[in-house]
Structures are given as structure tokens and as C-alpha cells.
């Protein structure tokens, strides 16, 4: 089973932001525990007594919101990079790969960026699972796991439609169940998905590559062709 943890970055409703991002990390089930342990070791830097109370979220860590201002900015930025390295870059190709959709909102006329991005990541993850089966005789199923968010209801509806009605390119065949929704406080992997989406958002919205550079070569690919990252701009 491959678990695909997904989160968003950027606001559809905020006219000052040009991009909306939906992205995350697909993890083979036996890898999830070890990645969680790696991320816990980073959280310990900021609370050695109760590291589980530390949420690794990109925007608050960079801006200093939600109590992060108590820690020096260089330490916060390094923690984001280290989390992306430990959870993604170091593990890529060993049961870990990324998928993401970056959408420039102005390019979509009379189309919901959430729907557009969801269709891209959901279909690309499904195609990855199909590729595992057809090319490698590996019949793994997948589940998408989302953070509880403002778009949750829309995503739940989309997920139900995708599982039973399909997407633009056909019917999804490799999902074990409709997506699950978790509180990010309870899941380091959802927090990692947040950092991945935030890295993409900073790259496209602010031309800030410092986080994206850590993970840029970790999107799903095969035979030198990258399948995991979709950009509409």
C-alpha cells in the first residue's frame, strides 16, 4: 500500500496571491514510521520535553507565527530544509516520491483551481500505481490522506467522484478507498506534505528556491521523464 499525504499552499480566495499549490509525498506503508522518527528528531530541537507538540508547518516557521518567533530565524529555516532532506531527498527512490500541482489562478478561466489541481495530483498518483503494476508486476493500491482544511468538503466530494466516475483521462483503478482526512497535529507525514507544498509555493509565488532546491529531483519520474510535477502558468 502506498499512502499519499497531500496538503495545499496558497489561497484561492486571496487576490494578492497568484498561485495555488496542491502537493505531497507518496510513501510505501513500511516507510512511514521511519520518516516520522526522522521528523521527530528535528522537532526535538524546539521542544526537547514534548516534541510531539511541535508542528512543522512551513509558513508559521518562516514568518514566526504560532510561537515560532521564540526561535532564531536561521534555525527555523534550517529545520524546514532538514525536514525536506530527511523525509524526502534522502529517501527518494526507496518507497518515497513526490507529486504536485502548481496552478496560476489567472490562467484558469471559469475553472476552480482546487478542482484543477486535485485532478492533476490524483490522476498522476493513480498512473504511478498503474505503472507499478503494468511495468513491474507490483499490484499496490493507494490511499490519499489530506489535512483537514478549508477546502476539505470540496476535496471529499471530488474524491468520491474520482473513485467512482473517473477523471479527464479515464477511471481511477488503483485506489483502495476514498481519501482520508487527518488533523495535521496527529501526523508528521501531513506536516511533511505541508512543507512540500510550501516549498513549491515559495518557488513560484516568490521566486524563493531555498526549499524547492532540496526536493526538485524527487518528483515521480521514470526513464528520465518527470511525471509527478504539473505546472500551469
Long-range contacts (C-beta under 8 A, 24 or more apart in sequence): 1-28, 1-29, 1-140, 1-141, 1-142, 1-143, 1-176, 2-26, 2-27, 2-28, 2-29, 2-125, 2-128, 2-129, 2-140, 2-141, 2-142, 2-143, 3-27, 3-28, 3-29, 3-32, 3-142, 3-143, 3-145, 3-189, 4-99, 4-125, 4-142, 4-143, 4-144, 4-145, 5-145, 5-146, 5-187, 5-189, 5-190, 5-192, 5-193, 6-99, 6-121, 6-144, 6-145, 6-146, 6-147, 6-179, 6-193, 7-146, 7-147, 7-149, 7-184, 7-190, 7-193, 7-194, 7-196, 7-197, 8-114, 8-117, 8-147, 8-149, 8-151, 8-197, 9-58, 9-59, 9-194, 9-197, 9-198, 9-200, 9-201, 10-201, 10-205, 12-105, 12-112, 12-113, 12-114, 12-151, 17-105, 17-205, 18-104, 18-105, 18-106, 18-204, 18-205, 19-102, 19-103, 19-104, 19-105, 19-201, 19-204, 19-205, 19-233, 20-102, 20-103, 20-105, 20-113, 20-114, 20-117, 21-100, 21-101, 21-102, 21-103, 21-117, 21-197, 21-200, 21-201, 21-204, 22-100, 22-101, 22-114, 22-117, 22-118, 22-120, 22-121, 22-197, 23-98, 23-99, 23-100, 23-101, 23-102, 23-121, 23-193, 23-196, 23-197, 23-200, 24-98, 24-99, 24-100, 24-121, 24-192, 24-193, 24-196, 24-197, 25-87, 25-88, 25-96, 25-97, 25-98, 25-189, 25-192, 25-193, 25-196, 26-96, 26-97, 26-98, 26-99, 26-125, 26-128, 26-142, 26-220, 27-95, 27-96, 27-189, 28-95, 28-96, 28-140, 30-95, 31-91, 31-94, 31-95, 31-96, 32-189, 35-86, 35-87, 35-91, 35-96, 35-188, 35-189, 35-192, 36-188, 36-189, 38-86, 38-87, 39-83, 39-86, 39-87, 39-188, 39-191, 39-192, 40-188, 41-86, 42-79, 42-82, 42-83, 42-86, 45-75, 45-79, 46-71, 46-75, 46-79, 55-184, 55-185, 55-191, 56-80, 56-83, 56-188, 56-191, 56-192, 56-194, 56-195, 57-184, 57-191, 57-194, 57-195, 57-198, 58-194, 58-195, 58-197, 58-198, 58-199, 58-202, 58-211, 59-198, 62-198, 77-210, 80-195, 80-198, 80-199, 80-211, 81-210, 81-211, 81-214, 83-191, 83-192, 83-195, 84-192, 84-195, 84-196, 84-199, 84-211, 84-214, 84-215, 85-214, 87-192, 87-195, 88-192, 88-196, 88-214, 88-215, 88-218, 89-214, 89-215, 89-217, 89-218, 92-217, 92-218, 96-218, 97-128, 97-218, 97-219, 97-220, 97-228, 98-196, 98-215, 98-218, 98-219, 98-220, 98-228, 98-229, 99-124, 99-125, 99-128, 99-219, 99-220, 99-228, 99-229, 100-196, 100-197, 100-200, 100-219, 100-228, 100-229, 100-230, 101-229, 101-230, 101-231, 101-232, 102-200, 102-201, 102-204, 102-229, 102-230, 102-231, 102-232, 102-233, 103-232, 103-233, 104-204, 104-232, 104-233, 107-232, 107-233, 108-232, 112-154, 114-151, 114-154, 114-155, 114-158, 115-154, 115-158, 116-232, 118-155, 118-158, 118-159, 118-162, 119-158, 119-162, 119-167, 119-168, 120-230, 121-230, 122-158, 122-159, 122-162, 122-167, 122-172, 123-167, 123-168, 123-169, 123-172, 124-220, 124-227, 124-228, 124-230, 126-167, 126-172, 126-173, 126-174, 126-175, 127-227, 128-220, 128-227, 128-228, 129-174, 130-173, 130-174, 131-222, 133-174, 135-222, 140-174, 141-174, 141-175, 141-176, 142-174, 142-175, 142-176, 143-175, 143-176, 143-177, 143-179, 143-180, 144-175, 144-179, 144-180, 145-179, 145-180, 145-181, 145-182, 145-187, 145-189, 145-190, 146-179, 146-180, 146-181, 146-182, 146-190, 147-181, 147-182, 147-183, 147-184, 147-190, 147-193, 147-194, 148-181, 148-182, 148-183, 148-184, 152-181, 155-179, 156-181, 204-231, 204-233
